[in-house]
Amino acid sequence: MDCPRCNTPLKHENVNEFKVTFEVDTCHKCGGTWFDNGELSHLDKIIEPTYFEIRKIPKQKEQLKALSCPACGKLNLLQKAEHHRDNKVIMDYCPSCKGIWLDKGELEAIQKENWLTTFGRMFKWLLGQN
């Protein structure tokens, strides 16, 4: 399987989170990661509060470039969607196989959250305003 961003062969890497082990495909040239259907949901739940959130993600113009699904083939284009937690992160997903491509820095941007936002969420939760 080749990287949809730079066409470099993807390397398998094991991820161990929440007592679950799964394999993702990572590009060692551009730093992007391919998640098969359901794999990102294990990491998507992690929130790391931080004082200052500094995103190191590609510019929007780069994120909006058309990419082909590395699992389904060159003829199947990935769709674009903003991540529900961070609208600066534009994910690429395949409507056929349900895989998700994240560019370098996008996973970290999804997981990191300004501590004021985290505090606000906890406060709403305590008041029953999910």
C-alpha positions as semicolon CSV with decimal commas, in nm:
position;residue;x (nm);y (nm);z (nm)
1;M;0,000;0,000;0,000
2;D;0,138;0,343;-0,098
3;C;0,099;0,682;0,070
4;P;-0,186;0,882;-0,087
5;R;0,011;1,205;-0,030
6;C;0,361;1,120;-0,166
7;N;0,329;0,765;-0,312
8;T;0,595;0,621;-0,077
9;P;0,529;0,265;0,046
10;L;0,354;0,271;0,386
11;K;0,512;0,085;0,679
12;H;0,313;-0,118;0,933
13;E;0,337;0,004;1,293
14;N;0,173;-0,139;1,603
15;V;-0,020;0,096;1,832
16;N;-0,095;-0,002;2,192
17;E;-0,365;0,213;2,352
18;F;-0,637;0,139;2,607
19;K;-0,522;-0,225;2,631
20;V;-0,595;-0,262;2,259
21;T;-0,327;-0,335;2,001
22;F;-0,382;-0,262;1,634
23;E;-0,174;-0,193;1,327
24;V;-0,165;0,134;1,133
25;D;0,017;0,218;0,812
26;T;0,256;0,512;0,836
27;C;0,450;0,706;0,574
28;H;0,805;0,766;0,691
29;K;0,856;1,034;0,424
30;C;0,564;1,275;0,484
31;G;0,458;1,150;0,830
32;G;0,094;1,073;0,747
33;T;-0,096;0,771;0,882
34;W;-0,363;0,543;0,733
35;F;-0,621;0,404;0,975
36;D;-0,836;0,113;0,860
37;N;-1,207;0,117;0,947
38;G;-1,255;0,171;1,322
39;E;-0,888;0,207;1,416
40;L;-0,891;0,585;1,466
41;S;-1,178;0,557;1,714
42;H;-0,935;0,403;1,968
43;L;-0,711;0,711;1,955
44;D;-0,981;0,970;1,893
45;K;-1,101;0,941;2,255
46;I;-0,767;1,054;2,399
47;I;-0,766;1,418;2,508
48;E;-0,449;1,578;2,637
49;P;-0,519;1,913;2,805
50;T;-0,246;2,169;2,736
51;Y;-0,191;2,534;2,828
52;F;-0,112;2,642;2,475
53;E;-0,233;2,449;2,175
54;I;0,012;2,483;1,888
55;R;-0,098;2,293;1,578
56;K;0,168;2,160;1,346
57;I;-0,058;2,057;1,060
58;P;-0,038;2,122;0,686
59;K;-0,187;2,443;0,551
60;Q;-0,550;2,420;0,438
61;K;-0,451;2,433;0,070
62;E;-0,238;2,119;0,116
63;Q;-0,511;1,945;0,318
64;L;-0,766;2,008;0,042
65;K;-0,566;1,838;-0,235
66;A;-0,740;1,534;-0,384
67;L;-0,603;1,200;-0,264
68;S;-0,671;0,843;-0,373
69;C;-0,755;0,568;-0,125
70;P;-0,442;0,362;-0,055
71;A;-0,653;0,056;0,028
72;C;-0,909;0,066;-0,257
73;G;-0,689;0,198;-0,535
74;K;-0,616;0,505;-0,743
75;L;-0,966;0,531;-0,891
76;N;-1,134;0,579;-0,553
77;L;-1,089;0,938;-0,427
78;L;-1,093;1,014;-0,056
79;Q;-1,361;1,252;0,073
80;K;-1,285;1,548;0,301
81;A;-1,436;1,621;0,643
82;E;-1,351;1,851;0,931
83;H;-1,284;1,668;1,255
84;H;-1,563;1,724;1,510
85;R;-1,320;1,829;1,784
86;D;-1,088;2,048;1,575
87;N;-1,223;2,213;1,261
88;K;-0,869;2,300;1,144
89;V;-0,805;1,929;1,089
90;I;-0,942;1,815;0,754
91;M;-0,953;1,436;0,750
92;D;-0,953;1,230;0,432
93;Y;-1,184;0,928;0,444
94;C;-1,286;0,657;0,203
95;P;-1,662;0,611;0,160
96;S;-1,604;0,252;0,043
97;C;-1,365;0,094;0,294
98;K;-1,419;0,358;0,571
99;G;-1,044;0,408;0,616
100;I;-0,910;0,748;0,729
101;W;-0,592;0,932;0,629
102;L;-0,441;1,186;0,870
103;D;-0,152;1,407;0,764
104;K;0,146;1,464;0,990
105;G;0,043;1,649;1,307
106;E;-0,332;1,604;1,264
107;L;-0,366;1,324;1,522
108;E;-0,181;1,533;1,779
109;A;-0,402;1,834;1,696
110;I;-0,713;1,621;1,752
111;Q;-0,587;1,489;2,084
112;K;-0,458;1,816;2,232
113;E;-0,706;2,061;2,373
114;N;-0,666;2,394;2,547
115;W;-0,717;2,342;2,921
116;L;-0,992;2,608;2,928
117;T;-1,192;2,405;2,674
118;T;-1,140;2,090;2,880
119;F;-1,248;2,272;3,198
120;G;-1,558;2,407;3,020
121;R;-1,655;2,059;2,905
122;M;-1,615;1,918;3,257
123;F;-1,824;2,205;3,397
124;K;-2,104;2,139;3,144
125;W;-2,088;1,769;3,224
126;L;-2,124;1,842;3,597
127;L;-2,430;2,058;3,523
128;G;-2,579;1,782;3,306
129;Q;-2,552;1,985;2,985
130;N;-2,345;1,734;2,786
